[in-house]
Amino acid sequence: MTKNQRLILAIAVLASFVAFLDGSVITVALPAIARELGGGVSTQQWVVDAYLITLGSLILVAGSLSDLYGRIVVLRIGLIVFGAASLICAISPTSEILIIARGLQGIGGALLVPSSLAIIMANFRGAAQAKAIGQWTAFTSAAFIAGPLLGGLFVDLLSWRWVFAINVFPIAVTLYLLFLLKQKDVREDGVKIDYPGAVLGVLGLGLPVFALIEHGNYGWSSPAIYLPMAIGILAFAAFLWREKTAKQPMMPLGLFRVRNFGIGNIATTFIYAALSLGGFLLPVFLQEVGAYRATLAGLAILPVTIISILLSSYVGGLAGRFGPRLFMAVGPIVGGIGYLYFLLMGSHPNYWVDVLPGVILFGLGLTLTVAPLTSAILGSISQAQSGIGSAINNAVSRVAGLVATAMIGLIIGSKLEVDGFHRGMLVTAALLILGGIVSAIGIQNPRKGAPVVAALPTQSPQQSN
């Protein structure tokens, strides 16, 4: 690598690390946030979903913004927005201000990850590009090892507010490196932003999520609930129509006619909905019912990340050799069995007996799933389409997590107790098993001798929060 390329890789890694770290630390902090700011499960849901609403609805338009204004400019703006929103989160006096700040964080996050990958793609070629992407993936994966432990330590020893304040230092370093880079930005000609599509996307996601989260406070018969739900559904339908008819759509619907791309994204919907639902409920249950300290709750799910990092490359190689179908079928089912194991858990869970075996099963299942899933989806379309294909798959996974988190109140009730937790584990397991069944029926292995299309990583499995 040249000196300039090393600087670019450091910028890309740090920018993504910030967004990934924020996603991995938040769940262990949710009980402490609710204790201090009030609001119970509803506040916890909004802290997660306010971020996912803006992130999921704007991540598709981020690529167009990078083309129109330049990747460096968009990355710099994303860092500033994310950093400012993180500071507001850290000093929020009320849950309402925290939720608004989380929405602003989502806007910054939507600009960060796609732009950080884009500058790697623009400045590396051939084998150097593959190596740079591998290093980007390895370093950002470290965020998921550090996240739960750091989050738990901050909550237990300092305050949940440090979970957000920690973002400021790496953001400041990244902005300084961008200043040192002094690279001329590249802008594409003829690019137009699908602003109507972006607005319809935000309304189509945000309004139904509001109804799902707040129905317990107002009731389904209240106009405050059924009107947002109805308007949101209409807005989402209008979003799909807009994407079908726009000259430069954010989400080209024709890609879904490619079998593995379409089926793979259906499987993604089930699998990532399960990841968000289970990833929310398990650490919160361990703290609020099991009386685990935040640090221990964060460490409880750490084996999932360790298994993923140790085995993902090997599983990806096997999937490339034998095809993704078997792995995408078996992996989610194994993960679902792991969540079914949690049905044995009572109000005083012993980690070694009641938690760890299920965590290991889920970690193995997830590792069998993620790399083949990415390969199947992006390997089914051309290299030229890999950028928008990755963005679409990322958005699908975010939206699935958004809706699953919004439905937690319907599944567990107004308070998380053992019975509600068991219902959540059943739903999580069912979603994972459905993802495996869809993959077994619909995914096709590439024909022998067919050219292999390189697949870029869409997101780490724990990025869904």
Secondary structure, 3 states (H helix, E strand, C coil): CCHHHHHHHHHHHHHHHHHHHHHHHHHHHHHHHHHHHCCHHHHHHHHHHHHHHHHHHHHHHHHHHHHHHCHHHHHHHHHHHHHHHHHHHHHCCCHHHHHHHHHHHHHHHHHHHHHHHHHHHHHCCHHHHHHHHHHHHHHHHHHHHHHHHHHHHHHHHCCCCHHHHCCHHHHHHHHHHHHHHCCCCCCCCCCCCCHHHHHHHHHHHHHHHHHHHHHHHHCCCCHHHHHHHHHHHHHHHHHHHHHHHCCCCCCCHHHHHCHHHHHHHHHHHHHHHHHHHHHHHHHHHHHHCCCCCHHHHHHHCHHHHHHHHHHHHHHHHHHHHHCCHHHHHHHHHHHHHHHHHHHHCCCCCCHHHHHHHHHHHHHHHHHHHHHHHHHHHHCCCCHHHHHHHHHHHHHHHHHHHHHHHHCHHHHHCCCCCHHHHHHHHHHHHHHHHHHHHHHHHHCCCCCCCCCCCCCCCCCCHHHHC
